[in-house]
Protein backbone atom coordinates (compact mmCIF):
# COMPACT_ATOMS: atom_id res chain seq x y z
CA UNK A 1 0.00 0.00 0.00
CA UNK A 2 1.67 3.19 -1.24
CA UNK A 3 1.76 6.43 0.66
CA UNK A 4 0.29 9.20 -1.56
CA UNK A 5 3.43 11.30 -1.00
CA UNK A 6 5.58 8.44 -2.27
CA UNK A 7 3.59 8.24 -5.50
CA UNK A 8 4.95 11.64 -6.53
CA UNK A 9 8.45 10.38 -5.73
CA UNK A 10 7.86 7.24 -7.82
CA UNK A 11 6.76 9.37 -10.77
CA UNK A 12 9.77 11.71 -10.42
CA UNK A 13 12.11 8.72 -10.20
CA UNK A 14 10.42 7.19 -13.24
CA UNK A 15 10.91 10.44 -15.15
CA UNK A 16 14.56 10.58 -14.07
CA UNK A 17 15.20 6.97 -15.10
CA UNK A 18 13.43 7.60 -18.41
CA UNK A 19 15.65 10.63 -19.09
CA UNK A 20 18.71 8.48 -18.30
CA UNK A 21 17.57 5.82 -20.82
CA UNK A 22 16.90 3.23 -18.11
CA UNK A 23 13.50 1.86 -19.21
CA UNK A 24 13.33 -1.12 -16.81
CA UNK A 25 13.94 1.07 -13.76
CA UNK A 26 11.55 3.72 -15.07
CA UNK A 27 8.84 1.14 -15.73
CA UNK A 28 9.24 -0.22 -12.18
CA UNK A 29 8.66 3.22 -10.64
CA UNK A 30 5.81 4.12 -12.99
CA UNK A 31 4.10 0.78 -12.39
CA UNK A 32 4.00 1.45 -8.63
CA UNK A 33 2.33 4.80 -9.27
CA UNK A 34 -0.07 3.39 -11.88
CA UNK A 35 -1.12 0.60 -9.51
CA UNK A 36 -1.74 3.14 -6.74
CA UNK A 37 -3.97 5.27 -8.98
CA UNK A 38 -5.70 2.19 -10.34
CA UNK A 39 -6.55 0.93 -6.84
CA UNK A 40 -7.88 4.38 -5.91
CA UNK A 41 -10.08 4.36 -9.02
CA UNK A 42 -8.25 7.42 -10.39
CA UNK A 43 -8.41 6.31 -14.01
CA UNK A 44 -7.17 9.60 -15.51
CA UNK A 45 -3.88 9.59 -13.58
CA UNK A 46 -3.44 5.84 -14.06
CA UNK A 47 -3.79 6.26 -17.83
CA UNK A 48 -1.28 9.11 -17.92
CA UNK A 49 1.22 6.89 -16.09
CA UNK A 50 0.51 4.04 -18.53
CA UNK A 51 1.26 6.52 -21.34
CA UNK A 52 4.63 7.23 -19.71
CA UNK A 53 5.28 3.48 -19.59
CA UNK A 54 4.39 3.15 -23.29
CA UNK A 55 6.71 6.07 -24.13
CA UNK A 56 9.62 4.26 -22.44
CA UNK A 57 9.49 1.67 -25.20
CA UNK A 58 8.08 3.34 -28.31
CA UNK A 59 8.84 0.21 -30.36
CA UNK A 60 6.64 -1.93 -28.11
CA UNK A 61 3.59 -1.54 -30.33
CA UNK A 62 1.30 -4.00 -28.48
CA UNK A 63 1.69 -1.85 -25.34
CA UNK A 64 0.74 1.23 -27.36
CA UNK A 65 -2.35 -0.55 -28.75
CA UNK A 66 -3.32 -1.68 -25.24
CA UNK A 67 -2.98 1.90 -23.98
CA UNK A 68 -5.18 3.10 -26.85
CA UNK A 69 -7.76 0.49 -25.91
CA UNK A 70 -7.70 1.66 -22.30
CA UNK A 71 -8.30 5.27 -23.37
CA UNK A 72 -11.12 4.11 -25.66
CA UNK A 73 -12.74 2.03 -22.92
CA UNK A 74 -12.64 4.99 -20.54
CA UNK A 75 -14.33 7.25 -23.13
CA UNK A 76 -11.30 9.35 -24.09
CA UNK A 77 -11.65 9.04 -27.88
CA UNK A 78 -9.16 11.77 -28.79
CA UNK A 79 -6.35 10.26 -26.70
CA UNK A 80 -7.27 6.76 -27.87
CA UNK A 81 -7.06 7.86 -31.50
CA UNK A 82 -3.65 9.49 -30.90
CA UNK A 83 -2.31 6.24 -29.49
CA UNK A 84 -3.83 4.10 -32.26
CA UNK A 85 -2.18 6.42 -34.82
CA UNK A 86 1.20 6.15 -33.04
CA UNK A 87 0.92 2.37 -33.07
CA UNK A 88 -0.21 2.37 -36.71
CA UNK A 89 2.81 4.48 -37.70
CA UNK A 90 5.07 1.95 -35.98
CA UNK A 91 3.45 -0.96 -37.80
CA UNK A 92 3.70 0.94 -41.10
CA UNK A 93 7.43 1.47 -40.51
CA UNK A 94 7.74 -2.29 -39.98
CA UNK A 95 5.89 -2.82 -43.31
CA UNK A 96 2.93 -4.44 -41.52
CA UNK A 97 0.40 -2.47 -43.54
CA UNK A 98 -2.68 -4.58 -42.78
CA UNK A 99 -2.27 -3.95 -39.06
CA UNK A 100 -1.43 -0.28 -39.64
CA UNK A 101 -4.56 0.26 -41.74
CA UNK A 102 -6.77 -1.51 -39.17
CA UNK A 103 -5.43 0.83 -36.48
CA UNK A 104 -5.89 3.95 -38.65
CA UNK A 105 -9.49 2.85 -39.31
CA UNK A 106 -10.04 2.32 -35.57
CA UNK A 107 -8.61 5.78 -34.79
CA UNK A 108 -10.75 7.38 -37.49
CA UNK A 109 -13.94 5.63 -36.36
CA UNK A 110 -13.64 6.66 -32.72
CA UNK A 111 -12.35 10.19 -33.41
CA UNK A 112 -12.93 11.39 -37.01
CA UNK A 113 -11.27 14.73 -36.21
CA UNK A 114 -7.87 12.97 -36.05
CA UNK A 115 -6.37 14.39 -39.25
CA UNK A 116 -3.40 12.03 -39.30
CA UNK A 117 -5.62 8.93 -39.38
CA UNK A 118 -7.85 10.51 -42.03
CA UNK A 119 -4.85 11.49 -44.18
CA UNK A 120 -3.14 8.07 -43.92
CA UNK A 121 -6.37 6.31 -44.88
CA UNK A 122 -6.84 8.67 -47.83
CA UNK A 123 -3.29 7.90 -49.00
CA UNK A 124 -3.93 4.17 -48.63
CA UNK A 125 -7.15 4.29 -50.67
CA UNK A 126 -5.51 6.54 -53.28
CA UNK A 127 -2.81 3.88 -53.77
CA UNK A 128 -5.61 1.37 -54.32
CA UNK A 129 -7.27 3.89 -56.68
CA UNK A 130 -10.46 3.80 -54.66
CA UNK A 131 -11.15 7.45 -55.41
CA UNK A 132 -14.70 7.71 -54.07
CA UNK A 133 -13.42 6.66 -50.63
CA UNK A 134 -10.66 9.30 -50.87
CA UNK A 135 -13.26 11.96 -51.68
CA UNK A 136 -15.37 10.81 -48.72
CA UNK A 137 -12.40 10.96 -46.36
CA UNK A 138 -11.18 14.38 -47.46
CA UNK A 139 -14.36 16.37 -48.12
CA UNK A 140 -14.87 17.22 -44.42
CA UNK A 141 -11.43 18.76 -43.77
CA UNK A 142 -11.61 20.61 -47.10
CA UNK A 143 -15.10 21.92 -46.26
CA UNK A 144 -13.75 23.06 -42.89
CA UNK A 145 -11.11 25.15 -44.69
CA UNK A 146 -8.00 22.95 -44.50
CA UNK A 147 -4.92 24.77 -45.83
CA UNK A 148 -2.90 21.53 -46.10
CA UNK A 149 -1.61 21.65 -49.68
CA UNK A 150 -0.91 17.91 -49.99
CA UNK A 151 -4.39 17.09 -48.72
CA UNK A 152 -6.01 19.58 -51.13
CA UNK A 153 -4.03 18.27 -54.10
CA UNK A 154 -5.00 14.69 -53.27
CA UNK A 155 -8.64 15.76 -52.90
CA UNK A 156 -8.46 17.53 -56.28
CA UNK A 157 -7.02 14.42 -57.90
CA UNK A 158 -9.72 12.24 -56.33
CA UNK A 159 -12.47 14.61 -57.53
CA UNK A 160 -11.05 14.45 -61.06
CA UNK A 161 -10.97 10.64 -60.93
CA UNK A 162 -14.65 10.49 -59.93
CA UNK A 163 -15.63 12.83 -62.79
CA UNK A 164 -15.96 16.11 -60.88
CA UNK A 165 -13.28 18.14 -62.67
CA UNK A 166 -15.00 21.50 -62.06
CA UNK A 167 -15.00 20.90 -58.31
CA UNK A 168 -11.34 19.85 -58.54
CA UNK A 169 -10.48 23.12 -60.33
CA UNK A 170 -12.18 25.15 -57.56
CA UNK A 171 -10.27 23.28 -54.86
CA UNK A 172 -6.93 23.57 -56.65
CA UNK A 173 -7.42 27.27 -57.47
CA UNK A 174 -7.83 27.80 -53.74
CA UNK A 175 -4.38 26.31 -53.14
CA UNK A 176 -2.56 29.09 -55.03
Number of C-alpha atoms within 10 A of each C-alpha: 7 12 8 11 8 12 19 13 14 20 21 15 18 28 22 14 19 21 12 11 12 14 18 15 17 24 26 16 22 29 20 19 25 26 18 19 20 15 12 10 11 13 16 14 15 21 19 15 23 23 18 20 26 21 16 21 15 14 13 13 19 12 19 27 20 17 23 28 19 17 23 20 11 13 12 16 21 19 19 26 29 21 26 29 27 23 27 29 23 20 19 15 11 10 11 13 16 12 16 24 20 14 24 26 21 18 30 26 15 16 20 18 15 19 15 18 28 22 20 20 22 24 16 15 17 19 11 9 13 15 21 14 14 25 23 12 23 22 15 13 17 16 9 8 11 14 12 11 13 11 17 22 15 21 26 23 21 25 22 17 16 13 10 13 15 12 14 21 15 11 19 17 10 12 14 6
